[in-house]
Amino acid sequence: MIPTVVISTRGEQRIRNGHQWIYRADVASVHARGGDRVLVRDPRGRTIGTAFYSDRSQIALRILSDGAVERDPNDDELIRDRIDAAIAFRESLAIDASAYRLVHGEGDRLPGLVVDRYGEYLVVQTLTQATDRLLPIILAALEARMRPRGILARNDPRARLLEGLERRIDVMFGDVPESVTVVENGIEYDVDLRHGQKTGLFLDQRENRAAAAQYARGRLLDCFCYNGGFALTLGRRCQETIAIDISDDAIARVRENAEGNGVAVDARVGNAFDELRAFERNGERFDTIVLDPPAFAKSKAAVPKAMAGYKEINLRAMKLLSPGGTLVTCSCSYHVNEAAFGEIIFDASVDAQVHVTVIEKRMQGRDHPVLLGVPETYYLKCFLLRRL
Ligand code: SAH
C-alpha cells in the first residue's frame, strides 16, 4: 500500500493558499512511517500532492509535489530532477566564488536538504527524516553531477533533534581535508568544513559583501565578523579596519585570512555590545560600519529581547558613524521580518538623533532562493544605510 496521510480541512485550506508545510494538528490520519514519502489526501479522499512525512517534528508534512494527479510518491527521479535543476540554476548565475549554496531546502523544493559547494568538496545537511533516508540517492546524484573529490555530511545542526535524528559529522564520499581553500569576491579563505559555523562560511552574505564594498571607505568597523568576510572584502578599500568577534577561533581565522590576502585588519576578540559602547565613550568615529550579528530571535518568544538587541547595536553604530558614512546592518532572524527590522532601524535613528537614508535593501544571495509561501525561506535582511 502507498504511504498516505489524510489532512484536515484547515490543512487543506493552507495548502490551497500556497503553504508548503502541514503541522501535526492538521493531520487527520496516518498510514505511513516517519521518513516516508507519502500521498497527501484531503478529508474527502482526494489527492492533493506528495510530501515528506515526519513522525516527530511539529511540521508533519513538507510538500514535495502538488496536484490532484495521483503519482508514486517514491519517485527517485523527481529528487534527481530537483537536484539537477538546483545545480543548473547556480551555474546560470555566474557566481564570482568557488563556494556557494547548491541546494537551499524549500527554496529548491527539496525541503530539509542543504548542499553547499566549497571548491571541489560538497557539504550536505539532511535535516528531516525523509531527506536523511534519501541520503544515498542524494549522494549518488551529487557525485554524478558534480564529480566532487569529497562529500561531508555536516549533520550536527540542533534542528535534527526535533526530527529524532542524531547529530553527527561523517565523510560520505572521497576525502575531505581539514582545511579547504575557496575564493569569494577575489578574497581567499581557508575553511574548516567540519568545525566552522554553518557549513564553514556564511555563504548567504557573498553578494551583500560585494554590494557593501562599493560604498566602503575610510575607517571600517566590522562587528560580529566571524572569519572576516566583510572586513576583508570591504577592507581592501579602507584606510583602517577593525574587526570584532566574541570567538577566539573566528579571530584566529580572520588574522590568517587577512595575512593571506594582504589586507591589514586589526582583529579583536570582544563582545560587540561592550566594544561599541567603549568606542562611543572614547569619542571614536568610523566611516563604514558592518553589523552582522547572529540570529538574536531564534524563536517567537525571543522577539522582544531580540528587538532591543538590534536596536541597541544600530543606535550605537549610527552615533559612531561620521556624516556621509555607510552602515551595513543585517538580521538573519526569520522571526524579525523586513518590516519589523526597518522599524527597529528607524527607532534607532530617532534615538540616535541622526537622519539616515536607505541606499539598498538586500537579502540573502541568489543561491539561497526564497520560496513565496514559505516565509521561513526569507530570513536574511541586509540594509545599506547612509548617515546624512
Ligand atoms: N559577518 C560574518 C558572519 C557573522 S555570524 C560573515 O560575513 O561571515 C555571527 C558572529 O557573531 C559569529 O561569528 C559569533 O561568534 C559572533 N558573536 C556572537 N555574539 C557576539 C557578541 N556579543 N559580540 C561579538 N561577536 C559575537
Boltz pocket constraint, residues with backbone or C-beta under 6 A from the ligand:
constraints:
  - pocket:
      binder: B
      contacts: [[A, 201], [A, 202], [A, 205], [A, 223], [A, 224], [A, 225], [A, 226], [A, 227], [A, 228], [A, 229], [A, 230], [A, 244], [A, 245], [A, 246], [A, 247], [A, 250], [A, 270], [A, 271], [A, 272], [A, 273], [A, 292], [A, 293], [A, 294]]
      max_distance: 6.0
